[in-house]
Protein backbone atom coordinates (compact mmCIF):
# COMPACT_ATOMS: atom_id res chain seq x y z
CA UNK A 1 0.00 0.00 0.00
CA UNK A 2 1.67 3.22 -1.18
CA UNK A 3 1.56 6.19 1.15
CA UNK A 4 3.24 9.50 1.77
CA UNK A 5 4.53 11.23 4.85
CA UNK A 6 6.36 14.41 5.78
CA UNK A 7 8.31 16.01 8.60
CA UNK A 8 8.93 19.68 9.28
CA UNK A 9 11.70 21.44 11.18
CA UNK A 10 12.52 25.01 12.11
CA UNK A 11 11.61 27.80 14.49
CA UNK A 12 9.58 30.98 14.09
CA UNK A 13 12.68 33.22 14.38
CA UNK A 14 15.16 30.70 13.01
CA UNK A 15 16.74 30.96 9.55
CA UNK A 16 14.18 28.78 7.79
CA UNK A 17 11.38 26.25 7.93
CA UNK A 18 12.11 22.92 6.26
CA UNK A 19 9.93 20.02 5.15
CA UNK A 20 10.79 16.67 3.62
CA UNK A 21 8.06 14.76 1.79
CA UNK A 22 8.61 11.07 1.23
CA UNK A 23 6.55 8.86 -1.08
CA UNK A 24 5.53 11.25 -3.85
CA UNK A 25 5.35 9.47 -7.21
CA UNK A 26 7.62 10.39 -10.08
CA UNK A 27 6.50 12.54 -13.02
CA UNK A 28 4.22 14.85 -11.03
CA UNK A 29 4.45 18.25 -12.71
CA UNK A 30 5.16 21.00 -10.18
CA UNK A 31 3.70 24.44 -10.80
CA UNK A 32 6.04 26.69 -8.80
CA UNK A 33 3.89 29.78 -9.30
CA UNK A 34 0.81 27.96 -7.97
CA UNK A 35 2.84 26.66 -5.01
CA UNK A 36 3.93 30.13 -3.96
CA UNK A 37 0.46 31.53 -4.60
CA UNK A 38 -0.85 29.28 -1.81
CA UNK A 39 1.82 30.61 0.57
CA UNK A 40 0.84 34.16 -0.37
CA UNK A 41 -2.81 33.38 0.39
CA UNK A 42 -1.87 32.27 3.92
CA UNK A 43 -0.29 35.65 4.65
CA UNK A 44 -3.39 37.68 3.78
CA UNK A 45 -6.43 38.57 5.82
CA UNK A 46 -7.84 41.51 7.75
CA UNK A 47 -6.46 41.47 11.30
CA UNK A 48 -3.01 40.02 10.61
CA UNK A 49 -0.05 41.34 12.62
CA UNK A 50 3.23 43.01 11.63
CA UNK A 51 5.05 39.70 11.03
CA UNK A 52 3.20 39.27 7.74
CA UNK A 53 4.54 42.65 6.63
CA UNK A 54 8.07 41.32 7.11
CA UNK A 55 7.75 37.89 5.53
CA UNK A 56 7.19 37.32 1.83
CA UNK A 57 7.00 33.55 1.89
CA UNK A 58 8.45 31.58 -0.99
CA UNK A 59 8.87 27.82 -1.13
CA UNK A 60 12.25 26.77 -2.47
CA UNK A 61 12.41 23.14 -3.55
CA UNK A 62 15.95 21.89 -2.98
CA UNK A 63 15.58 18.19 -3.67
CA UNK A 64 13.39 15.60 -5.37
CA UNK A 65 12.35 17.73 -8.36
CA UNK A 66 14.22 18.05 -11.64
CA UNK A 67 13.21 20.14 -14.64
CA UNK A 68 9.76 20.70 -13.16
CA UNK A 69 8.88 17.08 -12.35
CA UNK A 70 9.20 14.95 -9.23
CA UNK A 71 11.74 12.15 -9.53
CA UNK A 72 10.30 9.76 -6.94
CA UNK A 73 12.98 10.78 -4.41
CA UNK A 74 12.11 12.69 -1.22
CA UNK A 75 11.12 16.29 -1.94
CA UNK A 76 12.81 18.89 0.27
CA UNK A 77 11.18 22.31 0.69
CA UNK A 78 12.65 25.39 2.39
CA UNK A 79 10.74 28.52 3.41
CA UNK A 80 13.12 31.23 4.59
CA UNK A 81 12.32 33.48 7.55
CA UNK A 82 13.13 37.08 6.59
CA UNK A 83 12.82 38.05 10.27
CA UNK A 84 15.91 35.91 10.97
CA UNK A 85 18.07 38.96 10.25
CA UNK A 86 16.95 40.46 13.58
CA UNK A 87 17.39 37.21 15.49
CA UNK A 88 20.58 35.68 14.06
CA UNK A 89 22.44 35.91 17.38
CA UNK A 90 19.57 35.14 19.73
CA UNK A 91 18.56 32.07 17.69
CA UNK A 92 22.04 30.99 16.63
CA UNK A 93 22.73 27.26 16.96
CA UNK A 94 26.15 28.07 18.43
CA UNK A 95 26.54 29.14 22.10
CA UNK A 96 26.48 32.91 22.67
CA UNK A 97 27.77 35.02 25.54
CA UNK A 98 25.47 37.29 27.46
CA UNK A 99 22.89 37.49 30.21
CA UNK A 100 19.26 36.39 30.10
CA UNK A 101 18.12 39.74 28.73
CA UNK A 102 20.65 39.63 25.91
CA UNK A 103 19.67 36.06 25.09
CA UNK A 104 16.00 37.08 25.22
CA UNK A 105 15.27 34.29 27.68
CA UNK A 106 11.55 33.79 28.34
CA UNK A 107 10.59 32.82 31.90
CA UNK A 108 7.05 34.15 31.96
CA UNK A 109 4.63 31.68 30.31
CA UNK A 110 1.69 33.07 28.31
CA UNK A 111 -1.78 31.63 28.97
CA UNK A 112 -3.21 29.69 26.03
CA UNK A 113 0.22 28.85 24.58
CA UNK A 114 2.47 25.79 24.84
CA UNK A 115 4.99 27.76 26.95
CA UNK A 116 4.45 26.30 30.42
CA UNK A 117 3.43 22.77 29.41
CA UNK A 118 6.39 22.53 27.03
CA UNK A 119 8.83 23.87 29.60
CA UNK A 120 7.67 21.34 32.18
CA UNK A 121 7.60 18.43 29.72
CA UNK A 122 11.06 19.02 28.23
CA UNK A 123 12.59 20.52 31.41
CA UNK A 124 13.43 23.75 29.60
CA UNK A 125 14.11 26.80 31.77
CA UNK A 126 14.08 29.11 28.75
CA UNK A 127 10.55 29.02 27.39
CA UNK A 128 11.72 30.57 24.13
CA UNK A 129 12.78 27.03 23.18
CA UNK A 130 9.11 26.08 23.37
CA UNK A 131 7.42 29.09 21.79
CA UNK A 132 9.85 29.18 18.86
CA UNK A 133 8.74 25.74 17.68
CA UNK A 134 5.12 25.78 18.83
CA UNK A 135 4.45 29.02 16.93
CA UNK A 136 1.86 29.04 14.14
CA UNK A 137 4.67 30.19 11.86
CA UNK A 138 5.25 26.46 11.22
CA UNK A 139 2.01 26.36 9.24
CA UNK A 140 3.79 28.22 6.41
CA UNK A 141 5.73 25.11 5.47
CA UNK A 142 2.70 22.90 6.10
CA UNK A 143 0.84 24.94 3.50
CA UNK A 144 3.76 24.36 1.11
CA UNK A 145 3.51 20.61 1.72
CA UNK A 146 -0.27 20.71 1.25
CA UNK A 147 0.13 22.73 -1.94
CA UNK A 148 2.17 19.88 -3.44
CA UNK A 149 -0.57 17.43 -2.39
CA UNK A 150 -3.13 19.78 -3.90
CA UNK A 151 -1.35 19.73 -7.26
CA UNK A 152 -1.28 15.93 -7.15
CA UNK A 153 -5.04 15.84 -6.56
CA UNK A 154 -5.73 18.40 -9.27
CA UNK A 155 -4.09 16.04 -11.77
CA UNK A 156 -7.08 13.74 -11.12
CA UNK A 157 -9.75 16.44 -11.30
CA UNK A 158 -10.05 17.06 -7.55
CA UNK A 159 -10.77 20.69 -6.58
CA UNK A 160 -10.53 22.33 -3.16
CA UNK A 161 -11.88 25.60 -1.74
CA UNK A 162 -12.20 27.21 1.65
CA UNK A 163 -14.25 29.98 3.19
CA UNK A 164 -14.80 31.75 6.48
CA UNK A 165 -18.17 30.93 8.04
CA UNK A 166 -17.94 33.03 11.19
CA UNK A 167 -15.69 35.55 12.90
CA UNK A 168 -16.75 36.06 16.49
CA UNK A 169 -20.34 37.25 16.57
CA UNK A 170 -20.57 37.81 12.80
CA UNK A 171 -21.81 34.86 10.73
CA UNK A 172 -21.72 34.67 6.93
CA UNK A 173 -24.96 33.67 5.15
CA UNK A 174 -25.08 30.15 3.71
CA UNK A 175 -24.30 29.68 0.02
CA UNK A 176 -24.30 26.84 -2.49
CA UNK A 177 -21.49 28.04 -4.74
CA UNK A 178 -19.26 25.61 -6.61
CA UNK A 179 -15.61 25.23 -5.62
CA UNK A 180 -14.53 27.35 -8.58
CA UNK A 181 -16.97 30.12 -7.65
CA UNK A 182 -15.92 29.97 -4.01
CA UNK A 183 -12.26 30.31 -4.89
CA UNK A 184 -12.93 33.31 -7.10
CA UNK A 185 -15.19 35.12 -4.62
CA UNK A 186 -13.23 34.45 -1.43
CA UNK A 187 -9.90 35.36 -3.01
CA UNK A 188 -11.25 38.86 -3.58
CA UNK A 189 -12.32 39.19 0.07
CA UNK A 190 -10.14 40.43 2.95
CA UNK A 191 -11.81 37.94 5.29
CA UNK A 192 -12.50 35.13 2.77
CA UNK A 193 -16.28 35.43 2.61
CA UNK A 194 -18.47 35.64 -0.50
CA UNK A 195 -20.83 38.35 0.75
CA UNK A 196 -19.67 42.00 0.60
CA UNK A 197 -21.97 43.13 3.40
CA UNK A 198 -20.65 40.41 5.71
CA UNK A 199 -17.08 41.33 4.79
CA UNK A 200 -17.63 44.94 5.86
CA UNK A 201 -19.21 43.85 9.15
CA UNK A 202 -16.35 41.45 9.89
CA UNK A 203 -13.69 44.07 9.14
CA UNK A 204 -15.33 46.56 11.48
CA UNK A 205 -15.73 43.91 14.15
CA UNK A 206 -12.04 42.90 13.95
CA UNK A 207 -10.96 46.56 14.12
CA UNK A 208 -13.04 47.08 17.24
CA UNK A 209 -11.64 43.94 18.89
CA UNK A 210 -8.08 45.10 18.13
CA UNK A 211 -8.80 48.58 19.48
CA UNK A 212 -9.93 46.96 22.74
CA UNK A 213 -6.65 45.01 22.97
CA UNK A 214 -8.40 41.71 22.45
CA UNK A 215 -8.52 38.95 19.82
CA UNK A 216 -11.24 36.92 18.13
CA UNK A 217 -11.63 33.47 16.59
CA UNK A 218 -14.12 31.90 14.23
CA UNK A 219 -15.24 29.01 12.06
CA UNK A 220 -13.81 28.04 8.66
CA UNK A 221 -14.99 25.54 6.06
CA UNK A 222 -13.20 23.44 3.45
CA UNK A 223 -15.00 21.82 0.49
CA UNK A 224 -13.48 19.17 -1.79
CA UNK A 225 -15.13 18.21 -5.08
CA UNK A 226 -14.33 15.43 -7.56
CA UNK A 227 -13.41 12.62 -5.18
CA UNK A 228 -14.22 9.02 -6.11
CA UNK A 229 -16.24 6.74 -3.87
CA UNK A 230 -14.19 4.63 -1.49
CA UNK A 231 -11.24 6.65 -0.20
CA UNK A 232 -10.57 5.57 3.37
CA UNK A 233 -11.93 2.37 4.89
CA UNK A 234 -14.30 1.05 7.54
CA UNK A 235 -12.12 -1.95 8.52
CA UNK A 236 -9.93 -0.24 11.16
CA UNK A 237 -10.32 2.92 13.20
CA UNK A 238 -7.11 4.48 11.87
CA UNK A 239 -8.07 3.99 8.23
CA UNK A 240 -11.29 6.02 8.47
CA UNK A 241 -10.57 9.09 6.36
CA UNK A 242 -12.98 11.42 8.14
CA UNK A 243 -11.21 10.58 11.42
CA UNK A 244 -7.82 11.27 9.88
CA UNK A 245 -8.99 14.60 8.50
CA UNK A 246 -10.40 15.54 11.90
CA UNK A 247 -7.03 14.83 13.53
CA UNK A 248 -5.21 16.89 10.91
CA UNK A 249 -7.54 19.86 11.38
CA UNK A 250 -7.19 19.66 15.16
CA UNK A 251 -3.40 19.75 14.75
CA UNK A 252 -3.57 23.30 13.36
CA UNK A 253 -2.55 25.86 15.95
CA UNK A 254 -5.52 27.23 17.95
CA UNK A 255 -8.11 24.85 16.46
CA UNK A 256 -10.45 23.44 19.11
CA UNK A 257 -13.20 21.68 17.17
CA UNK A 258 -14.02 19.87 13.91
CA UNK A 259 -17.22 18.79 12.25
CA UNK A 260 -18.02 16.91 9.04
CA UNK A 261 -21.13 17.92 7.11
CA UNK A 262 -23.81 19.15 9.49
CA UNK A 263 -21.61 17.99 12.37
CA UNK A 264 -22.96 18.77 15.82
CA UNK A 265 -26.36 19.64 14.39
CA UNK A 266 -26.82 15.90 13.85
CA UNK A 267 -27.19 15.57 17.61
CA UNK A 268 -30.31 17.74 17.49
CA UNK A 269 -32.14 16.55 14.37
CA UNK A 270 -34.13 13.37 13.80
CA UNK A 271 -32.56 10.62 11.70
CA UNK A 272 -34.87 11.29 8.78
CA UNK A 273 -33.36 14.77 8.54
CA UNK A 274 -29.75 13.63 8.91
CA UNK A 275 -29.08 10.67 6.62
CA UNK A 276 -28.62 11.11 2.87
CA UNK A 277 -30.93 8.99 0.73
CA UNK A 278 -29.29 6.88 -1.99
CA UNK A 279 -30.25 7.46 -5.62
CA UNK A 280 -29.25 5.91 -8.95
CA UNK A 281 -29.27 7.28 -12.48
CA UNK A 282 -28.03 5.73 -15.73
CA UNK A 283 -24.82 7.41 -16.81
CA UNK A 284 -24.35 8.87 -13.37
CA UNK A 285 -24.40 5.83 -11.11
CA UNK A 286 -25.07 5.97 -7.38
CA UNK A 287 -25.33 9.33 -5.65
CA UNK A 288 -26.95 10.92 -2.60
CA UNK A 289 -30.06 13.10 -2.68
CA UNK A 290 -28.45 15.42 -0.10
CA UNK A 291 -25.06 15.88 1.54
CA UNK A 292 -25.74 16.32 5.24
CA UNK A 293 -23.01 13.81 6.14
CA UNK A 294 -20.39 15.86 4.33
CA UNK A 295 -19.26 13.29 1.77
CA UNK A 296 -18.54 10.46 4.23
CA UNK A 297 -20.23 7.26 5.30
CA UNK A 298 -18.47 4.53 7.26
CA UNK A 299 -15.19 6.44 7.21
CA UNK A 300 -15.15 6.42 3.39
CA UNK A 301 -15.89 9.01 0.73
CA UNK A 302 -19.29 8.46 -0.90
CA UNK A 303 -18.75 10.55 -4.04
CA UNK A 304 -20.41 13.69 -2.71
CA UNK A 305 -18.34 16.80 -1.94
CA UNK A 306 -16.35 16.54 1.28
CA UNK A 307 -17.34 19.33 3.70
CA UNK A 308 -15.20 19.98 6.78
CA UNK A 309 -15.50 22.79 9.32
CA UNK A 310 -12.98 23.82 11.95
CA UNK A 311 -13.29 26.08 14.97
CA UNK A 312 -10.39 28.39 15.77
CA UNK A 313 -10.12 29.95 19.20
CA UNK A 314 -9.00 33.60 19.58
CA UNK A 315 -5.22 34.13 19.41
CA UNK A 316 -4.08 33.93 23.07
CA UNK A 317 -1.41 36.64 22.81
CA UNK A 318 -3.30 39.78 23.77
CA UNK A 319 -2.52 43.46 24.10
CA UNK A 320 -4.88 43.21 27.06
CA UNK A 321 -2.59 40.79 28.94
CA UNK A 322 -3.85 37.86 31.03
CA UNK A 323 -2.51 36.75 34.40
CA UNK A 324 0.24 34.17 34.72
CA UNK A 325 3.08 33.09 37.06
CA UNK A 326 6.84 33.59 36.63
CA UNK A 327 8.61 30.19 36.54
CA UNK A 328 11.66 31.64 38.36
CA UNK A 329 10.07 33.59 41.22
CA UNK A 330 6.65 31.88 41.21
CA UNK A 331 5.21 35.37 41.51
CA UNK A 332 2.11 36.44 39.57
CA UNK A 333 2.38 38.86 36.65
CA UNK A 334 0.42 39.97 33.62
CA UNK A 335 1.60 38.11 30.53
CA UNK A 336 4.06 39.83 28.19
CA UNK A 337 3.05 40.58 24.63
CA UNK A 338 4.77 38.87 21.71
CA UNK A 339 3.88 40.27 18.26
CA UNK A 340 0.47 38.90 17.36
CA UNK A 341 -2.67 39.05 15.23
CA UNK A 342 -6.05 40.33 16.36
CA UNK A 343 -7.65 37.75 14.05
CA UNK A 344 -6.02 35.00 11.99
CA UNK A 345 -9.21 33.22 10.94
CA UNK A 346 -8.92 34.02 7.18
CA UNK A 347 -5.34 32.67 7.17
CA UNK A 348 -6.45 29.63 9.15
CA UNK A 349 -8.96 28.87 6.40
CA UNK A 350 -6.07 28.56 3.94
CA UNK A 351 -4.10 26.36 6.32
CA UNK A 352 -7.09 24.05 6.77
CA UNK A 353 -7.49 23.64 3.01
CA UNK A 354 -3.96 22.31 2.85
CA UNK A 355 -4.00 19.91 5.77
CA UNK A 356 -7.22 18.47 4.32
CA UNK A 357 -5.56 18.24 0.89
CA UNK A 358 -2.67 16.32 2.41
CA UNK A 359 -4.87 13.72 4.12
CA UNK A 360 -6.95 13.20 0.99
CA UNK A 361 -3.85 12.85 -1.19
CA UNK A 362 -2.47 10.32 1.27
CA UNK A 363 -5.68 8.27 1.13
CA UNK A 364 -5.75 8.61 -2.67
CA UNK A 365 -2.24 7.14 -2.92
CA UNK A 366 -3.15 4.32 -0.54
CA UNK A 367 -6.03 3.42 -2.83
CA UNK A 368 -4.38 3.88 -6.23
CA UNK A 369 -0.71 3.73 -5.26
CA UNK A 370 2.19 3.41 -7.63
CA UNK A 371 5.68 4.74 -8.11
CA UNK A 372 4.83 7.03 -11.03
CA UNK A 373 1.92 9.22 -12.04
CA UNK A 374 1.41 6.96 -15.07
CA UNK A 375 0.98 3.87 -12.89
CA UNK A 376 -1.38 5.66 -10.50
CA UNK A 377 -3.51 6.92 -13.38
CA UNK A 378 -3.92 3.39 -14.76
CA UNK A 379 -4.99 2.14 -11.33
CA UNK A 380 -7.39 5.07 -10.92
CA UNK A 381 -9.01 4.64 -14.33
CA UNK A 382 -9.43 0.90 -13.82
CA UNK A 383 -11.20 1.55 -10.52
CA UNK A 384 -13.51 4.17 -12.06
CA UNK A 385 -14.41 1.63 -14.78
CA UNK A 386 -15.12 -0.91 -12.05
CA UNK A 387 -17.48 1.50 -10.29
CA UNK A 388 -19.31 2.21 -13.53
CA UNK A 389 -19.94 -1.52 -14.06
CA UNK A 390 -21.19 -2.11 -10.51
Secondary structure as UniProt FT lines:
FT   STRAND          5..9
FT   TURN            12..13
FT   STRAND          16..22
FT   HELIX           32..43
FT   TURN            46..47
FT   HELIX           51..54
FT   STRAND          59..63
FT   STRAND          65..66
FT   TURN            67..68
FT   STRAND          69..70
FT   STRAND          75..80
FT   HELIX           82..86
FT   TURN            87..91
FT   TURN            100..104
FT   TURN            111..112
FT   HELIX           115..122
FT   HELIX           128..134
FT   HELIX           136..138
FT   HELIX           139..154
FT   TURN            155..157
FT   STRAND          159..167
FT   TURN            168..169
FT   STRAND          170..171
FT   HELIX           179..187
FT   TURN            190..191
FT   HELIX           196..211
FT   TURN            212..213
FT   STRAND          218..225
FT   TURN            229..230
FT   HELIX           237..239
FT   HELIX           241..250
FT   TURN            253..254
FT   STRAND          255..260
FT   TURN            261..262
FT   HELIX           263..267
FT   HELIX           271..273
FT   STRAND          278..281
FT   TURN            282..284
FT   STRAND          285..288
FT   TURN            292..295
FT   STRAND          296..297
FT   TURN            298..299
FT   STRAND          300..301
FT   STRAND          306..312
FT   STRAND          323..326
FT   TURN            327..329
FT   STRAND          332..334
FT   HELIX           345..368
FT   HELIX           373..389
//
